[in-house]
Amino acid sequence: MSTVLAPRRSDSIAVLALVSMTAIWGSTFVVVKEAIARMPPADFLAVRFLLATMLMLLVRPGSVQALGRRGLKHGVLLGLALGSGYVAQTYGLQTTAVTVSGFVTGMFVVFTPLISAVLLRRQVPRVAWAGVALATTGLALLALHGFSVGTGEALTLLGAFAFGFHIVGLGEWSAQHDAYGLAVVQLGTVSVLCLAIASPGGVAMPPDLGVWAAVIGTAVFATALAFVVQTWAQAHLSPTRAAVILTMEPVFAMGFALVLGERPTPRTLVGAALVAAAMYLVELGPRHGAEGRLPHLEV
């Protein structure tokens, strides 16, 4: 009996953990947009991810060495996908409204099963596609108010595509390695990538206490803590399940906006309900079949 219940209990804990992280990420859109108005995006990301990496290394200095060469390679590849996503999203946020950025970033829920199907030759269950359709519709209702594809939206869409790669890779490799060490390598890789982008003009430090607070807050909670939790959680969840659960991020962003004084409209309430319904559909639907039987990505 225990051998049957234990995996289900782990899955439930992973879902709750991932939802908690979407709440943290959902609270950062406004914080980051305000910070990069006073600090270059690449510099902000470089300081944020470098601080998070150093903090994690101080807590567990030997975590990276314990991964071995294969774990290091997987961590670097995941970090390149993650860093590309953050760079594109953050530069896009300079000229894109927070709500539109949240929706376009949420399009990783569409890209994830497509990438999984192409790279892994993996059949995506129909219930997962139904969840993708519901989530996409809900996100559109939440965020689109006169959408036009400008440079900011295009960059953010590119970032969403990179996040889709990250989710698929993390789903394939996280169970093979220590979650903490793998998260450290990912964040360290993002740091190096952002430093390389920022270094030609010199890396600027946060100009005031407000930006320092944004850097430290996102580094500790939305980066170090969040990516350890995500790396662990995705060892127990398929990439498509994880992607649909992560669409709760803009819903939480809307919730924080409501707390700050914005009034809900019927449109936003319906959109939030559709995103939540997508998550429950994927969670309650069948999760057996081809996805669990096909070989994993080997790199």
Phi, psi and omega in degrees: 000317183293328180291337178275320185283328186301312179298321180295320179295318178298319179298317181296318179295320179297319178297312180298320180295318182291321176298320178299321179291326178295329177295319178295312180296324179297334180279351188265347184302309181294319181301313182292319181300318179292323182292317183283355170286341181241001182209137180303139184305313182296323179293317177301313181294320180300312181293318180300308185286328176294318177298317179297318180296315180297320179297316181292323178293326177295325181287316180224085185299329184266010186293324182287316181300327182288347182288326187082175185296318181296317178296321178297317180297315178296319180297320179293316179298317178295320179295322178295319177294315181296314180297319178299320178297314182292320179297311181296316181297316185290319175294323178295327182293342178297326185238012182237139176298150183303316182294319178293320177300319179298318179294310184297319176300322180294351178292354174300339179293335176276318183291326186301307179294330177294314179296318179298318181293320183284309184287320187258359184050047187250128178285127179267126181302151181299324181296328178291319177296323177297320177296320177299315181296316179298314182296319180296316178297316180297318179295323178296317179295326180291323197239335188274119177223080184081057184285132172224140186274097176256190180299317181298317179294321180295317178297318181295322177296321176298320177297320178298322178297317178296321177297326176298317176300318181297317181295317180295312180297319180295322178296329181279324192252342187297327181290344183274348188223165174295127185299320184294309181298320179295322178295320179299314181296319178300311183292323176297321178295318176300318179302312181297317179299314181290323176297321179295322179288322184277335191295328180304325179261005184085137182277118181274140176274158177307132188280344183206175183296326179297316180288322175301318179297320178295318180297311183294317180298314180289327180294315185282308189268313185274356181236288184302302180295313188296318185279337170295315180296315180297317180299318177293315185297322183285353170287345183246358185230147174289157180303320182292319176301314181299318182297318180293319178298321181293345177290354174290346183303307179292336176295315176295324177300318177296320179299318178295324178295322178295320178299326181279001172122352179286143180265136179289149175246162176305323180298313181292325179293319177295318179300314178298320180296322180292319178296315178297320179297323178298317180297315181293324178299313180292323180291321185269346182282172179294139181235022177256176176116212190298326185300324181275348186259339184281152181295154181275164179295127180249118177222000000 
